[in-house]
Structure formats: C-alpha cells, structure tokens
Amino acid sequence: MRRRFVKLVRNSKSPITEAAVRQIAQLYAIESAVRGLSPDIRLAARKEHSLPIVAALKPWFEKQLSMISSGSTLAKDIRYALNHWSGLTRFLDDGRLELDTNPVENAIRPICLTRKNALFAGHEIGAENWALLASIVTTCKLNDVNPIPISPKHSRQSSPDIRKAKSTTSCHGASAKRQTSINRVATERLRTGRLASDQAGHGDPAAT
C-alpha cells in the first residue's frame, strides 16, 4: 500500500496523498522502534501506538474517496487499500508478522533462479540440474545447515533423476560436452559453498 501512495505523491503532489503518506510513515516509525524485539513486545507496542492510527486511517480513506473523482489514480489506490484492509492490518494481531512484505521479498531476491541467469544454462537439463543444486544450497542456507559435509560424495552418487538427466544428455553430441562442463562447475560450486552467491549476481560462467 505504501508504495502506491509514495509513487503517487511524487507524481501528483496531492494534499490528500501527502496526508496519507504521513500517516503511513508513522506506522513505519513505530515498526522501526520495535524491530528486533520479541513478538510480544512488538504486539504490545502496536496495540498501543499503531492501532489508533490504523483505526483512524480507514474512515479517513472512506471520507476522501467520497470527495474525489472515482476514476482518478488516487481513488484506485484508496480502493485498493480498503479492499485489502483485513490483510494490511493483520500485523496488529500477531507480533510475528511484519508490516509489509519487504523482508520476504528481500529474503527471496538473492536465492531466486533469475530469468537472466537461466538464459545462460545452455541446455534444459543443465538448467534443471542447476536449479536442483541451487535449491539444496539455498535451503541449507535458510536453515543454517552447512551443505558441504553432505554434498561432495553425494553429488557424484546422484539421484535417479539426475542420473537419468545425464543419460539423456549423452544423446546430444556437443550439448553433452557442454552439459558435462556445466555439471562439473555446478558441483564444484556446491562443494565450495559459492553457488548461491554466484547465482544471485553473475549467472553461470561455464555457459558464457
């Protein structure tokens, strides 16, 4: 919700939009003050400080909506907020929840198999192997597990799916050599623990 109004205030300088951004900013200021604290403390602070702001914000939105053109961008953004009000205010009932999805987006960003990187896989099966290895490493990372003790030997004694993929790849002539190179580099990255960070920023060197 905040992004919509921040973007709008940059483009329109509407007094209503500026007022909305100021009220939303108060909520983020409260969140900043309690970040890192226990869920119970966060929830108590939200009940005391954030709840009154949210309670006043909804009727204020409804009032502004009745005063502006229904086809305006501001009206659309206000309707978006009102239509998603239940989800937007769930953080008031659970101290474990964040005010927005930014932490989730930030956690996903470095571990996603990006479309740009996937373009350099060189072969469909290479991309599948790449995704498999990256998923193992990043899952370990999220759960604070070191993948190195479990990966070197097992990466050579691969699963039936990988063995089947390697067998299929052997039918592709020059592609098979390229795939072998991709698999070797991916396995080495898995062993050294660099696969996740390399993939987030650079793509696969073996295929460039």
Secondary structure by P-SEA (a helix, b strand, c coil): caaaaaaaaaccccaaaaaaaaaaaaaaaaaaaaccccaaaaaaaaaccaaaaaaaaaaaaaaaaaccccccaaaaaaaaaaaaccccccccccccccccaaaaaaaaccccccaaaaaacccaaaaaaaaaaaaaaaaaaaaccccccccaaaaaaccaaaaaaaaaacccaaaaaaaaaaaaaaaaaaaacaaaaaaacccccccc
